[in-house]
Amino acid sequence: MKKQYLLILIIATLSFLFSACKNEAGYKTLIITGQNNHNWKASSPVLKQILEETGLFSAEIMITPEKGGDMKTFDPDFSKYRLVVIDYNGDSWSERTNTAFVDFVKNGGGVVIYHAADNSFPNWKEYNEMTGLGGWGERNQKDGPYVYYKNNQLVTDTSAGNGGSHGKRREFLVLTRITDHPITRGLPVAWLHGTDELYSQLRGPAKNMQILATAFADSAAGGGTMRDEPMLMTITFGKGRIFHTTMGHADVGGGPSMHCAGFITTLQRGAEWAVTGDVTQKVPWDFPSAAGVVLRPDFKEITLDEAFTHIGNYDIAKSTKYLSCIQSHLRSLSGDEAGLLSMEKMMVKVIKDKNATIDSKKLLLHELSWMGSDYSVPVIKDLEANAELKDEAEYALSRLQTK
């Protein structure tokens, strides 16, 4: 009996360890690229980096034959993956590959349709159902309606006309249309996206589709429709879930559209939803608002340690990202006395640093004025003798001493 119990215990332990290793490896992801009217050599490595940055995905890039090549040699085993990201706009795949992909999605595989991938395969019925809406490729009224928002009303427009257009690349405001979807839950209602192509006049089957976010295609930028065009969409196909983002025009190294914290975050959250149907990732502190674009050239969210390492060099005429990081963490610690005291000690350390800038000390004094304790009072009192910091020090003390 003891031996049987021991065997069960060993099996359970091995099963747990196997499961932990499997989760640590992340959801296996295939990024398909190799032909595109966009710079796929720039975009695909960035997509891989963005997804793997979450710790949820383990991605590999598969490159198809060049245009005019033998597409029968492109024969991925989709069953090995939980997620397929399409960064492709080129020659048709073989019937065998098409069938395998349709089966993968129908049986619950997750898909991300990225930017120009919605231009692909205009004559492939199932693929167009997966994208919901697409453009170019001689798409017109035969392929389905235009879908957009006009005067805050969702419109399904069956009028004749070609599908797909965009004006000059520019920054634009994105409006969150469905705020309680797992992908968009917690996002601002409006946020500014980095310089990008604003796709408009997309049309397609639009079956089982939800439009999560839109942007206004202003005619002043050229190619505008003067209506709110879909930017983020979800589609279900069989048991599969598809996240479709029209954003992310790639330059070398990604460029402002792929560096945008809004693009990065929605791609990461959309990919997780496509695999699991839910989103566990928190909305990052640096997610953009309507006030301005937030760029991450290295695609990573700044850590608190990084913020305190650099805040002492703060110049009010330059980026506020380090201060914003600290402020975000302070807000998250509301009511946590131990956590706030730990932050207070780090802030005092910067204030005492002779090499820290006056601007950085002014900003931190303002924060200490509402969340500081007796710990910081002696240090702030010493600053009353500093002509450049006297006003901020007195203000902070007046608030702290009346708490």
N, C-alpha and C positions, 0 to 999 in steps of 0.2 A: 504493500500500500504506500509506504514511504517512497519507494523507487518510482511508482506511478506519479505521485505528487511532485517529486523532484523533476521528472520528465516534463510534466505539464508546465512547471515553473520555468524550465529552460526554454521550452517552445514559446511561452508567452514573452519572455525576455527578449529572445531573438526576434520575435515578431515586432515588438516595440522598437528595437534598435533598427530593424529594417525599415519600419515606417518612418522613424525619425530621419534616417539617412535619405529616404526617398523625398521627404518634405524639404530637407536641407538642400537637395539638388535643384528643387524648383520644378515648375511645370515645363515639361519639354516643349520647346517652341521652334517652329520652322518659319524662317523668313524667306519668301520666294522673291527673287529679283533676277536681273540679267538683261532685260530689255525694258526700255522706258523712254518716253519723250522728255523725262526729267533725269537728273543726275543720280542714278541709282547707286553709283559707286560712292557717293557722298552720303546718301540717305540711309542705306541698309545698315552700315556699321553704327550709325547714330541710333537707329531704332533698336538694335541689339543692346547698346549701352544703356539706353533709357529703360528698357524692360528689365535688364539684369540688375540695374541700380536698386530696384525694389527688393531684391532677394527672393522674389516669388517665381522668377522665370529663369530657365536655362536655354539660351537661344543659339541656333546655328543658322547660317546663311547658305541657301542653295541657289546657285546661279544656273539659269537655263542656257541652252545653246544660243548663240548669237542670232540676230535676225536672219531668216532664210536658212537656218541650220535644221538639222534633223530633230524635230521636237519629239519623236518617238523615244529618243534617248533620255528625255526628261520624264522620269517615272518614280516619283517619291513614294515612300511607304508612309502614307498619312497616319496609319494606325499607331505609329510610334510616338505621335505627338498629341498634346492636349490643346495646342493653339497653333494656328497658321496665320501668319501676317503676310498680306499680299502687297508687295511693293513692285508691281509689274504692270506694264502696258505694252504688249507686243504681240508676236505671232500666237495663233491659237495652239492650245495644248492638244495632245492626242486624245482620241475618244476614250482610250483606256484611262488616261490621267483624269479626264473630266469626270468619268464615272466614279473613279476612286475618291475624288474630292467631294462630289455630291454625296456619296455614301458616308464619308467622314463627317460631314456637317449634319446630315439627316440623323445620324446616330449619336449626336451630341457634341461633336467637335466644335471648339471655339474658333472664331475668325475675326481678324482685324482687317478692314479695308482701309488702306492708307492713301490719301490724296489722289494721285492720278490713276490708282488702281480702279477707280470707278469709271475710267474711260475704256477699260479693257472689255474684250469679248462681247461686242454689241449683239452678236447673233446667238449667244449662248443663253438660252432661256433661264435655266436654273441659276446661273451666275448673276444675271440681272435681278432675279428675285432676291438673291442674297445681298446685293448692294442696295436694294430699295430704289435708289435713284442713281443715274449716271449721266455722262455728257460726252459730246463729240462722237466720233465713230459713225457718223451719219445717223445718229439718233434723232428721231422726230416723233410726231404724234402716234405713229404706229407702235412705239415702244412704251407708251404710257403717258400719264399726265405730268405737267409741271406741278410741283408741290412747294408751297411757300406760305409765309405769313404776310397779310396785308391788313393794315389798321388793326393789328393784334388779333386777327382772325385767321385760322388755318384755312388755306385755299387749295382745292384740287382743281387744276385748270387743264381742261382737255383741248384747248385751242391749238391750232396748227403752229408749227415752228420748230426750228432746230434745237437740239439739246446741247447745253454746255457753252459757257462764256466766262470771261473774267476781265476786269480792267487792269490798270497799273497796280503793281504791288504797293501795299501801304499798310500801316497799322489800322486796325478796325475794332469796333466795339462788338463784343459777343454778348448776346442776351440768353440767359438760361430760361428755357420755356417750361421744362418739367423739373421742379425743384425737389421732388421726393423720390426720384429714381436713384438706385444705389450709386450710379456713376456721378450724378450731379448733386447728391445730398450734401449740404454744407457749403456748396460753392456760392459765390456772390451772384446776385441776379444779373449784374452787368460787369464785364471785365474786359480790359483792353489787351488785344492780341498783337504780337510782334509782326513786323512787316511781312506780308504774305499775299498770295493770290486769293482773292475772294471769289470762290466758285459760285456761279449763278446759272439760272435757266437749266438746272438739272431736271431730268425727267426719267420716269421708269415705272415699273409695276407698282411700287409703293405698297406692297402687301406686308401685313404683319409688321409695320414700321412705326416707330415713335421718333419724332423730332425732339431731341433734347435741347438743342441750342441753335440760334440763328444769328446772322449778321446782316446789316443793311447795306445793300449794293447801291451805293450812291453814284448817280450818273456823272457827277463831277469828276470821278476818277476814270471815266471811260468804261464802256461795257456794262454800265450799271442798269439795273431794272427798276430802281426806286421801290424795292420791296425787300422784305427780310427773308434771306435765303438760308436753307438748312446748312449747318456747319457740323453738327454732331447728331448721329442717328443710331438707333438700335433696330435690329431686324431679327426675327426668329424664322428659322427654316427647319422644318421637322423638329428634332430635339435640339438642334444647334442654335447658338446665339452668336450674332454678328454685331460688332461695333464698327461703325463707319465714321471716319473723320475726314473731312475734305481739306483740312488744314495741313501745313507742314511742307511747303515748297522748300526744297533743299538747295543750299549753296555748299561750297567746300567747307567742311567742318560743321555743317548743319545750318548755319546762318540764323538770323533773328527769328524766323518762323519756328524752327525746331529748338532754338534756345529758349523760347518763351516758356515761362513756368506754367502757364495755362495749358499750352500744348502738351508739355511733358506730363503734367498731372492727369489730364483727361485721357491721354494715351495709356498711361499706367493703370488708371482706374477702369477704363474701358476694356483693357485686355484682361484684367482680373475678373470683371463681370462676365466676359465672354466665356471664360473657363468655368467659373463657379456659380454664376448667377447672383453673386453678392460682391461687396467691396469691403475689405477690412482696412485699407489704407486710410490714414487720416488726411484731411485736407491740410497741406503744408502752410506754415506761417507766411510764406512769401508768395502765396497765390495772388495773382494781380487783382486789382480793383478797377473801377472805371477811371480812377485818377491817373493811371500810368501803366506802361508795360514793365514787366519784371523779366529780365533775361538771366539765364544760367548758362554761361559759356562752357562750363564743365559738366553741365546737366545734373549737378548735385545740389541738394538743399544745404545751406550753411548750418553747421552745428553750433551749439552754444559756446563750446570751447574756442572755435574759430572766431566767433563774434567778439569774445572778450580778448582774444589775442590781437585783434585789429582795431577795436573800438578806440583805443588810446591814440590812434592816428587820425581820428575822425576830423573831416573838414566839411563844414556845413555846405560848401558849394559843390560837394561831390556826393556819391551815393550814400543813402541812408540805410542800406541793407543790414549793416551790423547792428545799428540801433533798433531797427525793426525786429530783428531776430530776438534781441534781449527783451524788448517790450512784449513780444508775443509770448515768450516764456514766463514773463512776470504775470501776464493776464491768466495764463493757464494754472498758476500757483495760487490764485485767489483763495484765501482761507487756509493755506498750508503754511503755518508759521515757520516750521523748520526749513521748508524749501525756500521761503522768502528770505530768511536769515542767511542761508547759504549764498543766495544771489546778492544780498546786501554786502556780504564780505568781499565778494568779487568786485563789486562796484566801488567799494571803498579803496580797494587795492589800486584800481585805476586812478582814482582821485588823488591818492597819495603819490602816484608816480610822477616824478619831476619832468619826465619826457613826454607825458601825455599832453595832448593839445588842449587849449582852453575850450574849444568847441565841445570836445568829448566830455570834459568835466561839467560844463554847463548842462548838457543833456542829462548826464547821470544825476546831477543834483536835483534836477526837476523830477526824475523818477523816484529818487530817495525821499523827496518831500511828501509823497503820499504812502510809500510802503516801508520807509526806513524805521529804525528803532533806536533805542538808547545807544546801541553799538556804534552808530555812525555820527552821533551828535558831537563828540569831541573833535573829530576830524573836520566836520563842517564848520565848527566854531573857529578853528585855526584859519579857515579860508576867508573869514571876515576881514582879515588884514590884507588880503589880496585885492587890489583895486579892480582887476578884471573880473573877479568872481564874487565880489562883495555883495552885489544885489541878489545873485542866485543863492548865495549861502544864507543870507538873511531871510529870504523867502522860504527856503527849505526849513530853516530853524523855526520860523514862525508857525509853520504848519505842524512840524513834529512836536513842538512844545505845547500845542493845544490838543493833541490827540488824547 
